[in-house]
Amino acid sequence: MNSLTQRTIASVAIVVTLALGTPALALAAGTTTTTPTTTFVARTPVIKNLRQYRAAEKLYLAQLKVINLTFLAAVATAKSNLAIAIGAAPNSTVRISARATYRFAITEATIARSNALTLLGKPPVKPGHK
């Protein structure tokens, strides 16, 4: 992506964040109504023997590996985009914008990884252990 596209994306992201976030904060501060919530808890399968544990652990570790590799790929892409943008930057303003875009990409990758790890849940527990 060229620097103009990156700046445009960053500007739009900032404007959308401010436009949607400010009214939500104002609304949240002004009202005090509470609504009942329903929480759904995902049931984890009960592991009764070591064979089931090994299969569950293998699946968990495979999913964890995919999450980590996705995060590392996003970081590598952000780094390469930063290097390209800084290499082609004619002045310091463009370099500052490129670094801001890099930080934004790293933050987004971190948030995505954190959400994926939360969805993944805790590792399986060996049978007989609590």
Backbone torsions as a table, in degrees:
resi	resn	phi	psi	omega
1	MET	NA	142.4	176.6
2	ASN	-82.6	168.6	-173.6
3	SER	-66.4	-32.6	178.4
4	LEU	-64.0	-41.4	178.1
5	THR	-65.1	-42.3	179.3
6	GLN	-63.7	-42.8	178.9
7	ARG	-65.2	-38.9	178.8
8	THR	-63.6	-44.7	178.7
9	ILE	-62.7	-44.0	179.7
10	ALA	-64.4	-41.1	179.2
11	SER	-64.4	-43.7	179.1
12	VAL	-64.1	-40.4	179.1
13	ALA	-62.7	-41.2	179.5
14	ILE	-66.5	-44.3	-179.2
15	VAL	-63.6	-43.7	179.6
16	VAL	-64.2	-41.6	178.9
17	THR	-61.5	-46.2	179.3
18	LEU	-67.4	-39.9	-177.5
19	ALA	-67.9	-40.0	-177.9
20	LEU	-88.2	-31.1	-175.6
21	GLY	-77.1	-40.2	-176.6
22	THR	-64.5	-48.8	177.0
23	PRO	-63.2	-34.4	179.6
24	ALA	-66.1	-39.7	177.6
25	LEU	-67.4	-40.6	179.0
26	ALA	-65.1	-39.7	179.2
27	LEU	-68.5	-39.7	-179.1
28	ALA	-66.2	-34.1	-179.0
29	ALA	-76.1	-26.0	-173.7
30	GLY	-88.9	-25.6	-175.9
31	THR	-109.8	150.6	179.7
32	THR	-131.8	30.8	178.7
33	THR	-80.7	145.9	178.1
34	THR	-119.5	142.0	177.7
35	THR	-122.5	144.1	177.8
36	PRO	-68.6	141.6	-179.7
37	THR	-118.0	150.3	177.0
38	THR	-110.4	128.1	179.9
39	THR	-108.4	126.7	176.4
40	PHE	-101.5	125.8	179.8
41	VAL	-106.7	123.5	178.3
42	ALA	-71.8	128.7	-179.7
43	ARG	-84.4	127.6	176.0
44	THR	-88.4	141.4	-179.6
45	PRO	-64.3	144.7	179.3
46	VAL	-78.7	124.9	-179.6
47	ILE	-94.2	117.2	-174.3
48	LYS	-103.3	-24.5	-179.8
49	ASN	-137.3	171.5	-175.6
50	LEU	-67.2	-30.4	179.4
51	ARG	-64.7	-43.7	177.4
52	GLN	-65.1	-38.6	178.9
53	TYR	-62.2	-45.7	-179.4
54	ARG	-62.0	-40.6	178.7
55	ALA	-65.6	-43.2	179.7
56	ALA	-66.3	-39.5	179.3
57	GLU	-67.2	-40.6	178.4
58	LYS	-61.9	-42.7	177.8
59	LEU	-64.9	-43.7	179.4
60	TYR	-60.9	-46.6	-178.9
61	LEU	-66.7	-34.8	176.9
62	ALA	-65.5	-42.1	178.4
63	GLN	-66.6	-38.8	177.6
64	LEU	-63.0	-39.6	179.3
65	LYS	-64.7	-41.4	178.4
66	VAL	-63.2	-42.5	179.3
67	ILE	-61.1	-47.3	-178.4
68	ASN	-66.3	-40.1	178.9
69	LEU	-67.2	-36.2	176.5
70	THR	-63.8	-42.4	178.2
71	PHE	-63.6	-45.9	-179.9
72	LEU	-63.7	-36.2	177.7
73	ALA	-66.5	-39.7	178.3
74	ALA	-65.2	-39.8	178.2
75	VAL	-66.1	-43.0	179.4
76	ALA	-63.4	-39.9	177.9
77	THR	-64.1	-42.4	178.8
78	ALA	-63.0	-40.7	179.2
79	LYS	-65.4	-43.1	-179.8
80	SER	-67.3	-38.1	176.3
81	ASN	-63.9	-37.6	177.5
82	LEU	-64.3	-45.1	-179.4
83	ALA	-62.2	-41.4	179.2
84	ILE	-66.2	-43.7	-177.5
85	ALA	-67.0	-41.8	179.7
86	ILE	-69.5	-36.4	178.4
87	GLY	-64.1	-32.3	-177.9
88	ALA	-98.4	2.7	-175.5
89	ALA	-75.3	126.0	179.8
90	PRO	-82.7	-20.5	-178.6
91	ASN	-148.6	176.0	-175.1
92	SER	-69.6	-28.1	179.8
93	THR	-63.5	-41.7	178.8
94	VAL	-68.3	-37.9	178.0
95	ARG	-65.1	-40.7	178.2
96	ILE	-63.1	-42.4	178.2
97	SER	-63.6	-39.5	179.1
98	ALA	-64.9	-40.9	178.4
99	ARG	-67.1	-36.6	177.2
100	ALA	-65.4	-40.6	177.3
101	THR	-64.6	-38.8	176.9
102	TYR	-61.9	-47.7	179.9
103	ARG	-61.7	-39.2	178.3
104	PHE	-63.2	-43.5	179.8
105	ALA	-63.9	-40.4	178.4
106	ILE	-65.9	-40.6	178.2
107	THR	-63.3	-43.9	178.9
108	GLU	-63.4	-40.8	178.8
109	ALA	-65.1	-39.4	179.1
110	THR	-65.9	-42.0	178.6
111	ILE	-64.5	-42.8	179.3
112	ALA	-62.7	-41.8	178.6
113	ARG	-64.9	-43.5	179.8
114	SER	-62.1	-43.9	178.0
115	ASN	-63.7	-40.8	179.2
116	ALA	-65.1	-40.3	178.1
117	LEU	-66.4	-36.0	177.2
118	THR	-65.3	-43.0	178.0
119	LEU	-66.7	-32.2	179.6
120	LEU	-65.4	-38.8	177.7
121	GLY	86.4	-167.6	-178.5
122	LYS	-81.4	155.4	177.5
123	PRO	-67.8	158.0	179.7
124	PRO	-64.5	153.6	-178.4
125	VAL	-104.8	135.9	178.4
126	LYS	-61.3	145.1	177.7
127	PRO	-63.0	135.7	-179.5
128	GLY	93.6	-8.1	178.1
129	HIS	-110.6	151.2	178.2
130	LYS	-123.2	NA	NA
